[in-house]
């Protein structure tokens, strides 16, 4: 089948007209220019769209993708921070933000975000506890422990013990931190809570009794 240049131009014009009707003009133009690799114009139009829709997830994530494709990761962080602050219950967005900070190797910012996201989803848990444990709280604890922020590490550890299906895995660290921070009352209470769930655990019974 032979297709003339005129037919191709008519088809493209029809596509452009349809897209302009379906999408906001500035957003569509940003998408169009990004498609032809004119990143400067694409960026300008995406920002123009965000002037009227400052918390648009579609608009912000389009800019994020643009900056990824044009190797400008430093511009992504404030965008994701703005969007996540507006949508703190958005787990996929939280994961995107966490992955971005991991790629930047910004350990301090990553630590703070892990604690923040964990706090959000511990209070309102649509996310499986195992995800919170393995992806957020455990690496946050390891970072705090490595940085010798023992008070913070202790608080994270108590959260880990509370949601883990294997809380015994964290008891040794709790006891070590307890010795340095003199938080015996908290340790005893934690052991007593576990005993209430497993009253036959003689080792914990003796430990709780000896520390009380």
N, C-alpha and C positions, 0 to 999 in steps of 0.2 A: 504494500500500500504506500503510495506516494503522498506525502503531506507537504503542502506548500508552506513557505515562510509566512504567508498571510494567515493561514489557518493556525499556525503555531502562535503568532502574535495575538490573534483573536482569542485563542484558548487561554493564554497567559493573562490577557486583559480581563477575561471573564473571571479567572481565579482571583486576580487582584481585587476586582470589584466585589466578589462574594466575601473575600476575607475582610475587606474594609467595612462591609455591612455587619459581619458577625463579630468583629473584635473592635475595641476602642482604637481609634486612629493611631495614637502615639505608640501604643503597645504593638500593634500590627507592624508599623514601620520599623520599630526596634527589632522585631522578629525577622522582618524582611532583610534588613541590612546585616543582621547577624548571619543570615543564611548565605549571603554573598561575601561574607568575611570582611565587611566594612565595620569593624568593631567600634570605631570612634563614633560613627553615626548611630549605631545600635545602642551604645551606652547613653548617648544624649537623648534618644527617644524613650528609652526605658525610664530614665530619670524624669523626663517630662510626664510620663504616665504616672509615676509615683507622686508627683506634685499633687495630683487630684485623688490618688488612691494610696496614701502613705503606708498602709499596712497590708497591701495586697500580697498574698502569698505567691500568686502567680508572677506578679511583677518583680518582687524581690528575688525569688528563686531564678527567674530569667537572668537577672543581673548577676547572681551568684554563678550561674553556669557560664555566662559571658566572661566573667573574670577568671574562671577556671580555664576556659579555652584560650584566653589571651595571657595566661601566666601572670595574673595579678592577685595572688592569694591574700595579700595584705588588705585589699579592699573588701574582702568577703566577711571578715570577722564582725565589723560593726553592723553589717546588714543582717547577719544571722542573730546577733545579739538583739537588735531592734525587733526582729520578727518573733524570736522566742520569748522575749519579754511580753509581747502582746498575746502570744499563744502558748502559755506555759504548760498546758495540758496536751500538747501535740507531741506524742512520742516519736513518730518518724522524723519530725523536725528536730527534736532533741538529739536523736541519733546522728542526723546530718551535721549538726553543730559540733557534737562530740568528735565525730570522725574528722571534721575540718581541723579542730585543734590538735588532734593526734598527728595529722599530716604536717602541721606546722611545728610539731615538737614543743609546743608551749605548755610545759608541764604544770606550771603554777596556775595558769588560766584553766587548764583541763581539770586540775584538782578541784578548783572552786566550782566549776560547772558541774562536775560529777556530784558534789555535795548538794548543790542547788537542785539538780534534776532529781536526785534520790529523795530529797525532802519533799518535792512536789508529788512524786508518785508513791511515796510511802503514805502520804496523807490521803491520796486519791488514787487507789491502785488498779488501773486497768492493765498494768504491765505485770507479767508473772514475777513472783518474788525471786526466782532464780536469775532472771535478767538483771534485777536490781542488785542482787548479791554479786554476781560474777562480773558484770560490766561497769558497775558504778561504785558500790560500797567497798568491795575488796581492793580494787586498785587505788581508791582514795585512801583506804587505811594504810596500804603499803607505802604510799607516798608520804603520808603524815608520819608514819613510823620511821621511815628512812630519814626524814627531815628533823626527827626528834621532837616533833610537836605532840608530846605525849598526851596532853589533855584532849586534843582534838582526836588523836588516834584512839583513845579510850572511848570517847563518845561514839565514834564510828563503829568500833568493835562491839559495843553494846547493841547497836542497831543490827549489825550482822548476826549476832547471836540470837536476836529476837526473831529474825525472819528466816534464818537458815534451817534446813531440814536436818542438818548435822551441826548443831551448836557446839558440841564437844570440841570440834576442830579449832574453836577460838578460845577455849578456856585457858590454855597455857599462856597465851598472850595477855588475856585479861588479868591473870594472877601476877604476871611479871609487871605489868603496868600498875597494878594495885599496890605492889610493894613500893614502887617509886612515888606514887601519887597519894598513897594512904587513903584509898577509897574502899576500904574493907566493907563498909556497910552496903555499898552498891554490889560488890561481888557476892556477899551473903544473900542479898535479896535476889540476885540473878540465879544463884544456886537453888534457893528455896523455890523459885518459880519453876525451875526445871524439875525439882523433886515433886512438886505438885502434879506434874505431868507423868513422872516416872518414879513413884514412891519406893520402888524396889531397888533403886540404884544406891547401894550401900556406900560406895566410894564418895558420892556427892553428899550423902547424909553425914558421913564422918567429917568431910571437908567443911561443910557448912557449920557443923557443930563446933569444930575446932577454931573457926575464924570468928564466930559470934561472940 
